[in-house]
Amino acid sequence: MDITYKKVGDYYYPELELPKKYKDFRLDKYGRLRLNYLKENKHIQYEIMKCEDTLIDHLKEVQELANKRYNQLMDEFKKSENITEELKQKDQMKWVGLMNNISNCVDEIVLKECIYDD
């Protein structure tokens, strides 16, 4: 791989470009939480992934899994708690309270299962 340099003033800066697979990738809540968890608690694993260039792929995988699990659990909890659009139309405040409650419960489950697992 040839690296080209651009002279700016008295300094030469490398003209580096991200690989295409990283350009459109954005970390969401779960991706950032997993990244911070690896940095702070699994430092060796984090460094190995960084050196082997597998960190981004790992974060993508965890992020997708966590989002999928979140949506799946939200649907299950809505069914079990009988939270429907009809309830939303009748009593909006109750619906919001129930949705916030199950959202927090589901978020806690997803964090435990997907983000902070060993």
KESE-838549 format. One line per field, with one value per residue: residue number from 1; residue in one letter; chain; x, z, y of N, C-alpha, C in turn. Coordinates in Angstrom, 2 decimals, always signed. Atoms other than C-alpha are relative to their C-alpha. Layout:
num = c(NUM, ...) $
residuo = c(a, ...) $
cadena = c(A, ...) $
npx = c(X, ...) $
npz = c(Z, ...) $
npy = c(Y, ...) $
capx = c(X, ...) $
capz = c(Z, ...) $
capy = c(Y, ...) $
cpx = c(X, ...) $
cpz = c(Z, ...) $
cpy = c(Y, ...) $
This chain:
num = c(1, 2, 3, 4, 5, 6, 7, 8, 9, 10, 11, 12, 13, 14, 15, 16, 17, 18, 19, 20, 21, 22, 23, 24, 25, 26, 27, 28, 29, 30, 31, 32, 33, 34, 35, 36, 37, 38, 39, 40, 41, 42, 43, 44, 45, 46, 47, 48, 49, 50, 51, 52, 53, 54, 55, 56, 57, 58, 59, 60, 61, 62, 63, 64, 65, 66, 67, 68, 69, 70, 71, 72, 73, 74, 75, 76, 77, 78, 79, 80, 81, 82, 83, 84, 85, 86, 87, 88, 89, 90, 91, 92, 93, 94, 95, 96, 97, 98, 99, 100, 101, 102, 103, 104, 105, 106, 107, 108, 109, 110, 111, 112, 113, 114, 115, 116, 117, 118) $
residuo = c(m, d, i, t, y, k, k, v, g, d, y, y, y, p, e, l, e, l, p, k, k, y, k, d, f, r, l, d, k, y, g, r, l, r, l, n, y, l, k, e, n, k, h, i, q, y, e, i, m, k, c, e, d, t, l, i, d, h, l, k, e, v, q, e, l, a, n, k, r, y, n, q, l, m, d, e, f, k, k, s, e, n, i, t, e, e, l, k, q, k, d, q, m, k, w, v, g, l, m, n, n, i, s, n, c, v, d, e, i, v, l, k, e, c, i, y, d, d) $
cadena = c(A, A, A, A, A, A, A, A, A, A, A, A, A, A, A, A, A, A, A, A, A, A, A, A, A, A, A, A, A, A, A, A, A, A, A, A, A, A, A, A, A, A, A, A, A, A, A, A, A, A, A, A, A, A, A, A, A, A, A, A, A, A, A, A, A, A, A, A, A, A, A, A, A, A, A, A, A, A, A, A, A, A, A, A, A, A, A, A, A, A, A, A, A, A, A, A, A, A, A, A, A, A, A, A, A, A, A, A, A, A, A, A, A, A, A, A, A, A) $
npx = c(+0.84, -0.77, +0.59, -0.44, -0.04, +0.31, -0.77, +0.75, -1.00, -1.26, +0.29, +0.61, +1.09, +0.41, +1.34, +0.62, +1.43, +0.65, +0.55, +1.40, +0.92, +0.13, +0.45, +1.41, +0.30, +0.18, +0.32, +1.15, -0.12, -0.54, -1.36, -0.87, -0.10, -0.87, -1.36, -0.47, -0.16, -1.24, -1.13, -0.17, +0.03, -0.64, -1.01, -0.83, +0.85, +0.19, -1.24, -0.16, +0.96, -0.48, -1.18, +0.41, +1.00, +1.30, +0.80, +1.19, +0.90, +0.58, +0.97, +1.16, +0.73, +0.64, +1.01, +1.14, +0.61, +0.67, +1.19, +0.96, +0.51, +0.83, +1.29, +0.68, +0.50, +1.06, +1.23, +0.46, +0.50, +1.25, +1.05, +0.26, +0.61, +1.20, -0.14, +0.45, +0.31, +1.29, -0.32, -0.63, +1.08, +0.86, -0.68, -1.35, -0.96, -0.24, -0.77, -1.37, -0.62, -0.28, -1.05, -1.27, -0.35, -0.53, -1.22, -1.10, -0.24, -0.61, -1.34, -0.83, -0.23, -0.90, -1.34, -0.57, -0.19, -0.79, -1.09, -0.89, -0.25, -1.41) $
npz = c(+0.00, +0.09, -0.69, +0.55, -1.00, +0.47, -0.77, -0.49, -0.71, -0.13, -0.42, +0.93, -0.61, +0.85, +0.57, -0.33, +0.26, -0.63, +0.92, +0.31, -0.93, -1.21, +0.29, -0.31, -1.29, -1.15, -1.24, -0.74, -1.45, -0.40, +0.51, -0.85, -1.32, +0.12, +0.18, -1.31, -0.86, +0.39, -0.37, -1.44, -0.75, +0.77, +0.71, +0.86, +1.13, +0.79, +0.73, +1.00, +1.09, +0.72, +0.79, +1.05, +0.81, -0.13, -0.98, +0.63, +0.35, -1.26, -0.47, +0.91, -0.34, -1.31, +0.18, +0.71, -0.90, -1.09, +0.55, +0.34, -1.27, -0.59, +0.71, -0.29, -1.38, -0.08, +0.52, -0.97, -1.19, +0.34, +0.03, -1.35, -0.82, +0.72, +0.39, +1.39, +0.55, -0.59, -1.30, +0.29, +0.34, -1.18, -1.17, +0.50, -1.11, -0.47, +1.04, -0.06, -1.21, +0.21, +1.02, -0.62, -0.94, +0.70, +0.71, -0.98, -0.32, +1.18, +0.13, -1.01, +0.45, +1.16, -0.49, -0.68, +0.94, +1.20, -0.14, -1.13, -0.15, +0.07) $
npy = c(-1.17, -1.23, -1.14, -1.28, -1.06, -1.34, -0.97, -1.15, -0.78, +0.74, +1.37, +0.94, +0.76, +1.12, -0.07, +1.27, +0.07, +1.14, +1.00, -0.25, +0.65, -0.82, -1.36, -0.20, +0.63, -0.88, +0.70, -0.51, +0.11, +1.29, +0.10, -0.83, +0.64, +1.17, -0.52, -0.46, +1.18, +0.67, -0.86, -0.13, +1.25, +1.08, -0.78, +0.86, +0.40, -1.21, -0.27, +1.06, -0.28, -1.18, +0.39, +0.94, -0.70, +0.66, -0.74, -0.59, +1.10, +0.46, -1.00, +0.09, +1.22, -0.19, -1.04, +0.60, +0.98, -0.72, -0.65, +1.06, +0.53, -1.05, -0.02, +1.26, -0.05, -1.01, +0.61, +1.00, -0.68, -0.68, +1.02, +0.53, -1.06, -0.41, -1.41, -0.05, -1.33, -0.36, -0.60, -1.29, -0.92, -0.21, -0.60, -0.23, -0.08, +1.37, +0.65, -0.53, +0.55, +1.43, +0.13, -0.38, +1.06, +1.18, -0.40, +0.06, +1.42, +0.63, -0.57, +0.65, +1.38, -0.05, -0.34, +1.16, +1.12, -0.29, -0.98, +0.28, +1.43, +0.38) $
capx = c(+0.00, +1.49, +0.87, +0.99, +1.76, +0.57, +2.80, +1.10, +3.49, +6.59, +4.86, +3.90, +0.54, -0.43, -3.42, -5.32, -8.80, -11.17, -12.05, -15.49, -17.00, -16.46, -17.65, -21.40, -21.14, -22.48, -22.48, -25.79, -26.44, -25.66, -22.56, -21.10, -21.93, -20.22, -17.17, -16.88, -17.38, -14.56, -12.24, -12.83, -13.35, -11.89, -8.86, -6.79, -9.66, -10.26, -6.60, -6.49, -9.62, -8.17, -4.89, -6.64, -9.08, -12.11, -13.38, -15.77, -17.17, -17.70, -19.44, -21.68, -22.64, -23.39, -25.31, -27.50, -28.10, -29.01, -31.42, -33.05, -33.40, -34.81, -37.52, -38.35, -38.68, -40.73, -43.25, -43.41, -43.85, -46.54, -48.50, -48.08, -49.09, -51.92, -50.64, -52.46, -53.19, -56.69, -55.28, -53.23, -56.42, -58.38, -55.85, -52.72, -51.03, -51.45, -50.10, -47.03, -46.36, -46.63, -44.47, -41.78, -41.88, -41.46, -38.88, -36.74, -37.19, -36.30, -33.31, -31.98, -32.39, -30.65, -27.76, -27.28, -27.64, -25.83, -23.59, -22.18, -21.88, -18.57) $
capz = c(+0.00, -1.07, +1.15, -0.42, +1.54, +1.19, +2.22, +4.34, +5.40, +6.70, +7.45, +5.42, +6.24, +5.03, +2.73, +4.34, +3.44, +5.32, +3.67, +2.05, +4.58, +7.34, +5.54, +6.04, +9.43, +12.45, +16.00, +17.78, +21.51, +21.79, +19.61, +21.71, +24.97, +23.74, +22.62, +26.02, +27.79, +25.79, +26.36, +30.10, +31.08, +28.33, +27.43, +26.03, +23.88, +22.69, +21.70, +19.92, +17.93, +17.04, +15.85, +13.86, +12.35, +13.65, +16.12, +13.73, +12.47, +16.06, +16.98, +13.89, +14.84, +18.47, +17.44, +14.99, +17.49, +20.27, +18.06, +16.81, +20.35, +21.56, +18.87, +19.50, +23.25, +22.83, +20.70, +23.24, +26.18, +24.37, +23.75, +27.30, +28.83, +26.30, +25.07, +21.84, +19.55, +20.99, +24.45, +22.94, +21.57, +24.82, +27.50, +26.07, +29.43, +30.57, +27.22, +27.48, +31.04, +30.11, +27.01, +29.00, +31.62, +29.16, +27.18, +30.31, +31.17, +27.64, +27.55, +30.76, +29.37, +26.10, +27.94, +30.06, +27.19, +24.37, +25.64, +28.99, +28.32, +28.64) $
capy = c(+0.00, +3.30, +6.29, +9.71, +12.83, +16.38, +19.26, +21.90, +24.61, +22.87, +19.56, +16.52, +14.95, +11.47, +11.37, +8.55, +7.41, +5.15, +1.85, +1.92, -0.48, +2.12, +5.24, +4.76, +3.10, +4.98, +3.75, +4.03, +3.82, +0.12, +0.29, +3.12, +1.33, -1.85, +0.15, +1.83, -1.50, -3.07, -0.09, +0.05, -3.59, -5.78, -3.73, -6.62, -7.89, -4.32, -3.85, -7.22, -6.37, -2.99, -4.53, -7.27, -4.73, -6.63, -4.03, -2.26, -5.56, -6.68, -3.42, -3.67, -7.21, -6.35, -3.23, -5.16, -7.95, -5.49, -3.54, -6.72, -8.05, -4.72, -4.71, -8.37, -7.87, -4.69, -6.58, -9.42, -7.06, -5.06, -8.25, -9.53, -6.17, -5.75, -2.38, -1.58, +1.34, +1.27, +1.98, +4.79, +6.37, +5.93, +6.85, +8.37, +9.07, +5.47, +4.26, +6.52, +5.36, +1.69, +2.15, +3.96, +1.22, -1.64, +0.32, +0.68, -3.01, -4.11, -1.77, -3.30, -6.82, -5.91, -4.29, -7.39, -9.88, -8.09, -5.32, -6.38, -10.10, -11.88) $
cpx = c(+0.89, -0.75, +0.57, -0.10, -0.28, +0.75, -0.88, +0.97, +1.31, -0.21, -0.63, -1.05, -0.37, -1.43, -0.64, -1.50, -0.55, -0.43, -1.50, -0.95, -0.21, -0.65, -1.45, -0.39, -0.08, -0.33, -1.23, +0.25, +0.70, +1.43, +0.99, +0.16, +0.93, +1.46, +0.57, +0.22, +1.31, +1.22, +0.29, +0.15, +0.69, +1.10, +0.84, -0.78, -0.21, +1.24, +0.24, -0.92, +0.45, +1.16, -0.38, -1.05, -1.35, -0.94, -1.29, -1.00, -0.69, -1.07, -1.25, -0.88, -0.77, -1.13, -1.24, -0.74, -0.80, -1.28, -1.09, -0.65, -0.94, -1.39, -0.82, -0.61, -1.10, -1.32, -0.57, -0.60, -1.32, -1.16, -0.35, -0.68, -1.27, +0.02, -0.28, -0.18, -1.34, +0.19, +0.60, -1.06, -0.85, +0.69, +1.48, +1.05, +0.34, +0.89, +1.46, +0.72, +0.38, +1.13, +1.37, +0.48, +0.59, +1.26, +1.21, +0.34, +0.74, +1.43, +0.96, +0.34, +1.01, +1.42, +0.67, +0.34, +1.03, +1.23, +1.00, +0.22, +1.50, +0.13) $
cpz = c(+0.00, +0.70, -0.63, +1.10, -0.64, +0.89, +0.35, +0.85, +0.00, +0.29, -1.13, +0.75, -0.92, -0.50, +0.17, -0.26, +0.67, -1.05, -0.18, +1.03, +1.27, -0.26, +0.42, +1.36, +1.10, +1.22, +0.63, +1.49, +0.41, -0.48, +0.86, +1.39, -0.04, -0.15, +1.33, +0.96, -0.33, +0.42, +1.50, +0.74, -0.68, -0.86, -0.96, -1.23, -0.95, -0.86, -1.08, -1.18, -0.83, -0.92, -1.16, -0.93, +0.00, +0.93, -0.62, -0.37, +1.24, +0.50, -0.87, +0.39, +1.31, -0.12, -0.68, +0.88, +1.10, -0.51, -0.35, +1.26, +0.68, -0.65, +0.29, +1.40, +0.17, -0.50, +0.99, +1.24, -0.29, -0.03, +1.40, +0.91, -0.65, -0.32, -1.50, -0.45, +0.55, +1.36, -0.19, -0.31, +1.22, +1.09, -0.33, +1.12, +0.55, -1.01, +0.05, +1.21, -0.16, -1.01, +0.57, +0.95, -0.73, -0.78, +0.93, +0.37, -1.14, -0.17, +0.99, -0.40, -1.15, +0.44, +0.64, -0.98, -1.10, +0.23, +1.06, +0.22, -0.11, -1.02) $
cpy = c(+1.24, +1.13, +1.26, +1.05, +1.34, +0.98, +1.20, +0.80, -0.76, -1.48, -0.81, -0.81, -1.15, +0.20, -1.38, +0.06, -1.25, -1.01, +0.22, -0.61, +0.82, +1.36, +0.25, -0.55, +1.04, -0.85, +0.62, -0.22, -1.30, -0.21, +0.79, -0.61, -1.21, +0.44, +0.45, -1.15, -0.72, +0.81, -0.06, -1.32, -1.17, +0.60, -0.85, -0.43, +1.18, +0.28, -1.05, +0.25, +1.20, -0.37, -0.91, +0.59, -0.73, +0.76, +0.54, -1.08, -0.54, +0.97, +0.00, -1.18, +0.16, +1.02, -0.56, -0.99, +0.70, +0.67, -1.01, -0.56, +1.00, +0.00, -1.25, +0.03, +1.04, -0.56, -1.01, +0.66, +0.72, -0.99, -0.48, +1.02, +0.56, +1.51, +0.08, +1.45, +0.50, +0.67, +1.39, +1.06, +0.35, +0.80, +0.16, +0.03, -1.38, -0.74, +0.44, -0.57, -1.46, -0.20, +0.37, -1.10, -1.21, +0.34, -0.06, -1.44, -0.70, +0.49, -0.67, -1.43, -0.02, +0.34, -1.21, -1.12, +0.29, +0.86, -0.42, -1.49, -0.28, -1.06) $
